[in-house]
Amino acid sequence: MIDETVLKELSKDLKINMKGLGIPVGAAEAFADKILSDVKKSTKNKKIITEADLNRFISVSAKKYNKDLAYVYKIRGKII
């Protein structure tokens, strides 16, 4: 289960990345809500969740809405 403070940080991070990709603010907020909802469902029964797990769950969910955003989270932590 994900803590509310983590969800707020993820939401902020998602919106920052979407702004960088040129996604309009209204769409970014809607996408962030839907992505976080999917992430909550994916992590519901998990006791230990790593940052890599979160990035993977976000990437899978974001692929439905914006492939560039999904790519950003897929390669997160791999760029020097």
Jmol script that loads the backbone (N, CA, C; Angstrom):
load data "model"
ATOM      1  N   MET A   1       0.839  -1.174   0.000  1.00  0.00           N
ATOM      2  CA  MET A   1       0.000   0.000   0.000  1.00  0.00           C
ATOM      3  C   MET A   1       0.890   1.246   0.000  1.00  0.00           C
ATOM      4  N   ILE A   2       0.487   2.242  -0.748  1.00  0.00           N
ATOM      5  CA  ILE A   2       1.274   3.458  -0.880  1.00  0.00           C
ATOM      6  C   ILE A   2       0.727   4.530   0.068  1.00  0.00           C
ATOM      7  N   ASP A   3       1.628   5.211   0.734  1.00  0.00           N
ATOM      8  CA  ASP A   3       1.281   6.290   1.656  1.00  0.00           C
ATOM      9  C   ASP A   3       0.796   7.517   0.869  1.00  0.00           C
ATOM     10  N   GLU A   4      -0.061   8.325   1.483  1.00  0.00           N
ATOM     11  CA  GLU A   4      -0.608   9.519   0.829  1.00  0.00           C
ATOM     12  C   GLU A   4       0.472  10.537   0.469  1.00  0.00           C
ATOM     13  N   THR A   5       1.510  10.654   1.298  1.00  0.00           N
ATOM     14  CA  THR A   5       2.579  11.606   0.982  1.00  0.00           C
ATOM     15  C   THR A   5       3.342  11.169  -0.268  1.00  0.00           C
ATOM     16  N   VAL A   6       3.514   9.881  -0.424  1.00  0.00           N
ATOM     17  CA  VAL A   6       4.180   9.355  -1.619  1.00  0.00           C
ATOM     18  C   VAL A   6       3.319   9.628  -2.851  1.00  0.00           C
ATOM     19  N   LEU A   7       2.011   9.460  -2.717  1.00  0.00           N
ATOM     20  CA  LEU A   7       1.113   9.727  -3.835  1.00  0.00           C
ATOM     21  C   LEU A   7       1.160  11.199  -4.248  1.00  0.00           C
ATOM     22  N   LYS A   8       1.239  12.099  -3.276  1.00  0.00           N
ATOM     23  CA  LYS A   8       1.335  13.529  -3.590  1.00  0.00           C
ATOM     24  C   LYS A   8       2.633  13.828  -4.326  1.00  0.00           C
ATOM     25  N   GLU A   9       3.724  13.218  -3.881  1.00  0.00           N
ATOM     26  CA  GLU A   9       5.018  13.418  -4.548  1.00  0.00           C
ATOM     27  C   GLU A   9       4.989  12.855  -5.962  1.00  0.00           C
ATOM     28  N   LEU A  10       4.384  11.677  -6.130  1.00  0.00           N
ATOM     29  CA  LEU A  10       4.281  11.081  -7.463  1.00  0.00           C
ATOM     30  C   LEU A  10       3.437  11.954  -8.385  1.00  0.00           C
ATOM     31  N   SER A  11       2.349  12.485  -7.859  1.00  0.00           N
ATOM     32  CA  SER A  11       1.485  13.359  -8.653  1.00  0.00           C
ATOM     33  C   SER A  11       2.248  14.596  -9.112  1.00  0.00           C
ATOM     34  N   LYS A  12       2.993  15.191  -8.207  1.00  0.00           N
ATOM     35  CA  LYS A  12       3.782  16.377  -8.538  1.00  0.00           C
ATOM     36  C   LYS A  12       4.835  16.042  -9.593  1.00  0.00           C
ATOM     37  N   ASP A  13       5.504  14.906  -9.417  1.00  0.00           N
ATOM     38  CA  ASP A  13       6.536  14.475 -10.354  1.00  0.00           C
ATOM     39  C   ASP A  13       5.941  14.190 -11.735  1.00  0.00           C
ATOM     40  N   LEU A  14       4.785  13.535 -11.754  1.00  0.00           N
ATOM     41  CA  LEU A  14       4.119  13.254 -13.026  1.00  0.00           C
ATOM     42  C   LEU A  14       3.779  14.552 -13.760  1.00  0.00           C
ATOM     43  N   LYS A  15       3.233  15.514 -13.029  1.00  0.00           N
ATOM     44  CA  LYS A  15       2.842  16.780 -13.648  1.00  0.00           C
ATOM     45  C   LYS A  15       4.045  17.551 -14.174  1.00  0.00           C
ATOM     46  N   ILE A  16       5.158  17.496 -13.453  1.00  0.00           N
ATOM     47  CA  ILE A  16       6.380  18.155 -13.916  1.00  0.00           C
ATOM     48  C   ILE A  16       6.874  17.515 -15.208  1.00  0.00           C
ATOM     49  N   ASN A  17       6.881  16.195 -15.246  1.00  0.00           N
ATOM     50  CA  ASN A  17       7.329  15.494 -16.455  1.00  0.00           C
ATOM     51  C   ASN A  17       6.387  15.736 -17.627  1.00  0.00           C
ATOM     52  N   MET A  18       5.090  15.783 -17.361  1.00  0.00           N
ATOM     53  CA  MET A  18       4.135  16.038 -18.443  1.00  0.00           C
ATOM     54  C   MET A  18       4.276  17.464 -18.971  1.00  0.00           C
ATOM     55  N   LYS A  19       4.562  18.413 -18.078  1.00  0.00           N
ATOM     56  CA  LYS A  19       4.784  19.791 -18.524  1.00  0.00           C
ATOM     57  C   LYS A  19       6.007  19.843 -19.431  1.00  0.00           C
ATOM     58  N   GLY A  20       7.042  19.102 -19.069  1.00  0.00           N
ATOM     59  CA  GLY A  20       8.248  19.032 -19.888  1.00  0.00           C
ATOM     60  C   GLY A  20       8.004  18.426 -21.257  1.00  0.00           C
ATOM     61  N   LEU A  21       7.008  17.555 -21.333  1.00  0.00           N
ATOM     62  CA  LEU A  21       6.671  16.927 -22.613  1.00  0.00           C
ATOM     63  C   LEU A  21       5.678  17.750 -23.424  1.00  0.00           C
ATOM     64  N   GLY A  22       5.197  18.854 -22.837  1.00  0.00           N
ATOM     65  CA  GLY A  22       4.279  19.728 -23.561  1.00  0.00           C
ATOM     66  C   GLY A  22       2.830  19.302 -23.491  1.00  0.00           C
ATOM     67  N   ILE A  23       2.470  18.485 -22.518  1.00  0.00           N
ATOM     68  CA  ILE A  23       1.079  18.069 -22.349  1.00  0.00           C
ATOM     69  C   ILE A  23       0.334  19.198 -21.633  1.00  0.00           C
ATOM     70  N   PRO A  24      -0.837  19.605 -22.133  1.00  0.00           N
ATOM     71  CA  PRO A  24      -1.594  20.689 -21.493  1.00  0.00           C
ATOM     72  C   PRO A  24      -1.926  20.374 -20.028  1.00  0.00           C
ATOM     73  N   VAL A  25      -2.052  21.420 -19.219  1.00  0.00           N
ATOM     74  CA  VAL A  25      -2.241  21.277 -17.777  1.00  0.00           C
ATOM     75  C   VAL A  25      -3.490  20.459 -17.439  1.00  0.00           C
ATOM     76  N   GLY A  26      -4.596  20.739 -18.100  1.00  0.00           N
ATOM     77  CA  GLY A  26      -5.834  20.007 -17.814  1.00  0.00           C
ATOM     78  C   GLY A  26      -5.700  18.529 -18.091  1.00  0.00           C
ATOM     79  N   ALA A  27      -5.101  18.204 -19.218  1.00  0.00           N
ATOM     80  CA  ALA A  27      -4.892  16.797 -19.553  1.00  0.00           C
ATOM     81  C   ALA A  27      -3.903  16.166 -18.593  1.00  0.00           C
ATOM     82  N   ALA A  28      -2.885  16.910 -18.192  1.00  0.00           N
ATOM     83  CA  ALA A  28      -1.873  16.380 -17.269  1.00  0.00           C
ATOM     84  C   ALA A  28      -2.502  16.002 -15.940  1.00  0.00           C
ATOM     85  N   GLU A  29      -3.401  16.831 -15.440  1.00  0.00           N
ATOM     86  CA  GLU A  29      -4.056  16.523 -14.168  1.00  0.00           C
ATOM     87  C   GLU A  29      -4.930  15.278 -14.294  1.00  0.00           C
ATOM     88  N   ALA A  30      -5.672  15.167 -15.394  1.00  0.00           N
ATOM     89  CA  ALA A  30      -6.523  14.000 -15.608  1.00  0.00           C
ATOM     90  C   ALA A  30      -5.674  12.735 -15.755  1.00  0.00           C
ATOM     91  N   PHE A  31      -4.606  12.815 -16.528  1.00  0.00           N
ATOM     92  CA  PHE A  31      -3.718  11.668 -16.713  1.00  0.00           C
ATOM     93  C   PHE A  31      -3.096  11.253 -15.379  1.00  0.00           C
ATOM     94  N   ALA A  32      -2.638  12.230 -14.604  1.00  0.00           N
ATOM     95  CA  ALA A  32      -1.997  11.931 -13.322  1.00  0.00           C
ATOM     96  C   ALA A  32      -2.967  11.196 -12.393  1.00  0.00           C
ATOM     97  N   ASP A  33      -4.213  11.666 -12.340  1.00  0.00           N
ATOM     98  CA  ASP A  33      -5.203  11.003 -11.490  1.00  0.00           C
ATOM     99  C   ASP A  33      -5.443   9.564 -11.921  1.00  0.00           C
ATOM    100  N   LYS A  34      -5.575   9.345 -13.217  1.00  0.00           N
ATOM    101  CA  LYS A  34      -5.825   7.994 -13.719  1.00  0.00           C
ATOM    102  C   LYS A  34      -4.614   7.089 -13.522  1.00  0.00           C
ATOM    103  N   ILE A  35      -3.426   7.624 -13.749  1.00  0.00           N
ATOM    104  CA  ILE A  35      -2.200   6.830 -13.570  1.00  0.00           C
ATOM    105  C   ILE A  35      -2.030   6.445 -12.107  1.00  0.00           C
ATOM    106  N   LEU A  36      -2.236   7.403 -11.210  1.00  0.00           N
ATOM    107  CA  LEU A  36      -2.104   7.103  -9.782  1.00  0.00           C
ATOM    108  C   LEU A  36      -3.154   6.105  -9.316  1.00  0.00           C
ATOM    109  N   SER A  37      -4.337   6.173  -9.887  1.00  0.00           N
ATOM    110  CA  SER A  37      -5.378   5.197  -9.557  1.00  0.00           C
ATOM    111  C   SER A  37      -4.939   3.793  -9.979  1.00  0.00           C
ATOM    112  N   ASP A  38      -4.359   3.684 -11.179  1.00  0.00           N
ATOM    113  CA  ASP A  38      -3.853   2.391 -11.655  1.00  0.00           C
ATOM    114  C   ASP A  38      -2.708   1.890 -10.782  1.00  0.00           C
ATOM    115  N   VAL A  39      -1.833   2.793 -10.366  1.00  0.00           N
ATOM    116  CA  VAL A  39      -0.700   2.415  -9.522  1.00  0.00           C
ATOM    117  C   VAL A  39      -1.196   1.909  -8.163  1.00  0.00           C
ATOM    118  N   LYS A  40      -2.206   2.570  -7.611  1.00  0.00           N
ATOM    119  CA  LYS A  40      -2.780   2.120  -6.338  1.00  0.00           C
ATOM    120  C   LYS A  40      -3.309   0.699  -6.459  1.00  0.00           C
ATOM    121  N   LYS A  41      -4.011   0.425  -7.573  1.00  0.00           N
ATOM    122  CA  LYS A  41      -4.552  -0.922  -7.788  1.00  0.00           C
ATOM    123  C   LYS A  41      -3.430  -1.944  -7.928  1.00  0.00           C
ATOM    124  N   SER A  42      -2.372  -1.571  -8.615  1.00  0.00           N
ATOM    125  CA  SER A  42      -1.261  -2.496  -8.855  1.00  0.00           C
ATOM    126  C   SER A  42      -0.482  -2.811  -7.587  1.00  0.00           C
ATOM    127  N   THR A  43      -0.438  -1.860  -6.670  1.00  0.00           N
ATOM    128  CA  THR A  43       0.371  -2.036  -5.461  1.00  0.00           C
ATOM    129  C   THR A  43      -0.458  -2.388  -4.234  1.00  0.00           C
ATOM    130  N   LYS A  44      -1.737  -2.614  -4.425  1.00  0.00           N
ATOM    131  CA  LYS A  44      -2.647  -2.834  -3.301  1.00  0.00           C
ATOM    132  C   LYS A  44      -2.210  -3.979  -2.390  1.00  0.00           C
ATOM    133  N   ASN A  45      -1.789  -5.097  -2.956  1.00  0.00           N
ATOM    134  CA  ASN A  45      -1.455  -6.277  -2.160  1.00  0.00           C
ATOM    135  C   ASN A  45       0.041  -6.450  -1.923  1.00  0.00           C
ATOM    136  N   LYS A  46       0.831  -5.483  -2.306  1.00  0.00           N
ATOM    137  CA  LYS A  46       2.280  -5.573  -2.140  1.00  0.00           C
ATOM    138  C   LYS A  46       2.687  -4.990  -0.791  1.00  0.00           C
ATOM    139  N   LYS A  47       3.586  -5.666  -0.107  1.00  0.00           N
ATOM    140  CA  LYS A  47       4.064  -5.176   1.182  1.00  0.00           C
ATOM    141  C   LYS A  47       5.294  -4.307   1.029  1.00  0.00           C
ATOM    142  N   ILE A  48       6.161  -4.665   0.083  1.00  0.00           N
ATOM    143  CA  ILE A  48       7.382  -3.904  -0.161  1.00  0.00           C
ATOM    144  C   ILE A  48       7.350  -3.423  -1.606  1.00  0.00           C
ATOM    145  N   ILE A  49       7.523  -2.115  -1.773  1.00  0.00           N
ATOM    146  CA  ILE A  49       7.490  -1.521  -3.106  1.00  0.00           C
ATOM    147  C   ILE A  49       8.747  -0.679  -3.277  1.00  0.00           C
ATOM    148  N   THR A  50       9.525  -0.987  -4.296  1.00  0.00           N
ATOM    149  CA  THR A  50      10.733  -0.218  -4.563  1.00  0.00           C
ATOM    150  C   THR A  50      10.425   0.912  -5.540  1.00  0.00           C
ATOM    151  N   GLU A  51      11.370   1.821  -5.671  1.00  0.00           N
ATOM    152  CA  GLU A  51      11.207   2.917  -6.621  1.00  0.00           C
ATOM    153  C   GLU A  51      11.140   2.383  -8.048  1.00  0.00           C
ATOM    154  N   ALA A  52      11.900   1.343  -8.323  1.00  0.00           N
ATOM    155  CA  ALA A  52      11.870   0.724  -9.653  1.00  0.00           C
ATOM    156  C   ALA A  52      10.487   0.138  -9.935  1.00  0.00           C
ATOM    157  N   ASP A  53       9.869  -0.466  -8.914  1.00  0.00           N
ATOM    158  CA  ASP A  53       8.512  -0.992  -9.075  1.00  0.00           C
ATOM    159  C   ASP A  53       7.538   0.131  -9.421  1.00  0.00           C
ATOM    160  N   LEU A  54       7.622   1.228  -8.688  1.00  0.00           N
ATOM    161  CA  LEU A  54       6.736   2.368  -8.949  1.00  0.00           C
ATOM    162  C   LEU A  54       6.927   2.898 -10.365  1.00  0.00           C
ATOM    163  N   ASN A  55       8.167   3.050 -10.770  1.00  0.00           N
ATOM    164  CA  ASN A  55       8.437   3.544 -12.124  1.00  0.00           C
ATOM    165  C   ASN A  55       7.887   2.597 -13.179  1.00  0.00           C
ATOM    166  N   ARG A  56       7.999   1.310 -12.943  1.00  0.00           N
ATOM    167  CA  ARG A  56       7.482   0.316 -13.884  1.00  0.00           C
ATOM    168  C   ARG A  56       5.955   0.384 -13.948  1.00  0.00           C
ATOM    169  N   PHE A  57       5.293   0.467 -12.795  1.00  0.00           N
ATOM    170  CA  PHE A  57       3.836   0.561 -12.767  1.00  0.00           C
ATOM    171  C   PHE A  57       3.355   1.841 -13.456  1.00  0.00           C
ATOM    172  N   ILE A  58       4.047   2.950 -13.201  1.00  0.00           N
ATOM    173  CA  ILE A  58       3.687   4.216 -13.843  1.00  0.00           C
ATOM    174  C   ILE A  58       3.880   4.121 -15.348  1.00  0.00           C
ATOM    175  N   SER A  59       4.967   3.520 -15.772  1.00  0.00           N
ATOM    176  CA  SER A  59       5.248   3.387 -17.196  1.00  0.00           C
ATOM    177  C   SER A  59       4.166   2.573 -17.904  1.00  0.00           C
ATOM    178  N   VAL A  60       3.760   1.477 -17.295  1.00  0.00           N
ATOM    179  CA  VAL A  60       2.734   0.622 -17.894  1.00  0.00           C
ATOM    180  C   VAL A  60       1.416   1.381 -18.002  1.00  0.00           C
ATOM    181  N   SER A  61       1.045   2.085 -16.949  1.00  0.00           N
ATOM    182  CA  SER A  61      -0.211   2.829 -16.954  1.00  0.00           C
ATOM    183  C   SER A  61      -0.149   4.032 -17.902  1.00  0.00           C
ATOM    184  N   ALA A  62       0.965   4.733 -17.917  1.00  0.00           N
ATOM    185  CA  ALA A  62       1.099   5.936 -18.746  1.00  0.00           C
ATOM    186  C   ALA A  62       1.077   5.608 -20.233  1.00  0.00           C
ATOM    187  N   LYS A  63       1.408   4.379 -20.587  1.00  0.00           N
ATOM    188  CA  LYS A  63       1.421   3.982 -21.992  1.00  0.00           C
ATOM    189  C   LYS A  63       0.041   4.145 -22.632  1.00  0.00           C
ATOM    190  N   LYS A  64      -1.022   4.040 -21.823  1.00  0.00           N
ATOM    191  CA  LYS A  64      -2.384   4.204 -22.325  1.00  0.00           C
ATOM    192  C   LYS A  64      -2.657   5.647 -22.748  1.00  0.00           C
ATOM    193  N   TYR A  65      -1.988   6.596 -22.112  1.00  0.00           N
ATOM    194  CA  TYR A  65      -2.305   8.004 -22.302  1.00  0.00           C
ATOM    195  C   TYR A  65      -1.271   8.759 -23.126  1.00  0.00           C
ATOM    196  N   ASN A  66       0.001   8.435 -22.935  1.00  0.00           N
ATOM    197  CA  ASN A  66       1.054   9.141 -23.654  1.00  0.00           C
ATOM    198  C   ASN A  66       2.302   8.265 -23.685  1.00  0.00           C
ATOM    199  N   LYS A  67       2.702   7.862 -24.865  1.00  0.00           N
ATOM    200  CA  LYS A  67       3.843   6.951 -24.993  1.00  0.00           C
ATOM    201  C   LYS A  67       5.167   7.603 -24.601  1.00  0.00           C
ATOM    202  N   ASP A  68       5.286   8.903 -24.814  1.00  0.00           N
ATOM    203  CA  ASP A  68       6.519   9.594 -24.418  1.00  0.00           C
ATOM    204  C   ASP A  68       6.679   9.606 -22.902  1.00  0.00           C
ATOM    205  N   LEU A  69       5.591   9.836 -22.188  1.00  0.00           N
ATOM    206  CA  LEU A  69       5.626   9.812 -20.730  1.00  0.00           C
ATOM    207  C   LEU A  69       5.981   8.416 -20.231  1.00  0.00           C
ATOM    208  N   ALA A  70       5.415   7.405 -20.857  1.00  0.00           N
ATOM    209  CA  ALA A  70       5.728   6.023 -20.476  1.00  0.00           C
ATOM    210  C   ALA A  70       7.211   5.750 -20.669  1.00  0.00           C
ATOM    211  N   TYR A  71       7.773   6.251 -21.757  1.00  0.00           N
ATOM    212  CA  TYR A  71       9.196   6.055 -22.034  1.00  0.00           C
ATOM    213  C   TYR A  71      10.068   6.734 -20.980  1.00  0.00           C
ATOM    214  N   VAL A  72       9.654   7.939 -20.551  1.00  0.00           N
ATOM    215  CA  VAL A  72      10.409   8.672 -19.520  1.00  0.00           C
ATOM    216  C   VAL A  72      10.522   7.827 -18.258  1.00  0.00           C
ATOM    217  N   TYR A  73       9.416   7.213 -17.851  1.00  0.00           N
ATOM    218  CA  TYR A  73       9.436   6.421 -16.622  1.00  0.00           C
ATOM    219  C   TYR A  73      10.079   5.050 -16.836  1.00  0.00           C
ATOM    220  N   LYS A  74      10.024   4.546 -18.043  1.00  0.00           N
ATOM    221  CA  LYS A  74      10.651   3.252 -18.332  1.00  0.00           C
ATOM    222  C   LYS A  74      12.169   3.333 -18.218  1.00  0.00           C
ATOM    223  N   ILE A  75      12.736   4.449 -18.676  1.00  0.00           N
ATOM    224  CA  ILE A  75      14.203   4.576 -18.661  1.00  0.00           C
ATOM    225  C   ILE A  75      14.710   5.348 -17.460  1.00  0.00           C
ATOM    226  N   ARG A  76      13.824   5.721 -16.554  1.00  0.00           N
ATOM    227  CA  ARG A  76      14.228   6.487 -15.362  1.00  0.00           C
ATOM    228  C   ARG A  76      15.261   5.721 -14.568  1.00  0.00           C
ATOM    229  N   GLY A  77      16.308   6.388 -14.203  1.00  0.00           N
ATOM    230  CA  GLY A  77      17.377   5.770 -13.434  1.00  0.00           C
ATOM    231  C   GLY A  77      18.460   5.146 -14.311  1.00  0.00           C
ATOM    232  N   LYS A  78      18.230   5.098 -15.613  1.00  0.00           N
ATOM    233  CA  LYS A  78      19.201   4.507 -16.526  1.00  0.00           C
ATOM    234  C   LYS A  78      19.989   5.550 -17.287  1.00  0.00           C
ATOM    235  N   ILE A  79      19.524   6.799 -17.244  1.00  0.00           N
ATOM    236  CA  ILE A  79      20.209   7.875 -17.955  1.00  0.00           C
ATOM    237  C   ILE A  79      21.271   8.474 -17.063  1.00  0.00           C
ATOM    238  N   ILE A  80      22.435   8.714 -17.632  1.00  0.00           N
ATOM    239  CA  ILE A  80      23.542   9.285 -16.874  1.00  0.00           C
ATOM    240  C   ILE A  80      23.496  10.780 -16.943  1.00  0.00           C
TER     241      ILE A  80
END
end "model"
wireframe off; spacefill off
backbone 0.3
color backbone group
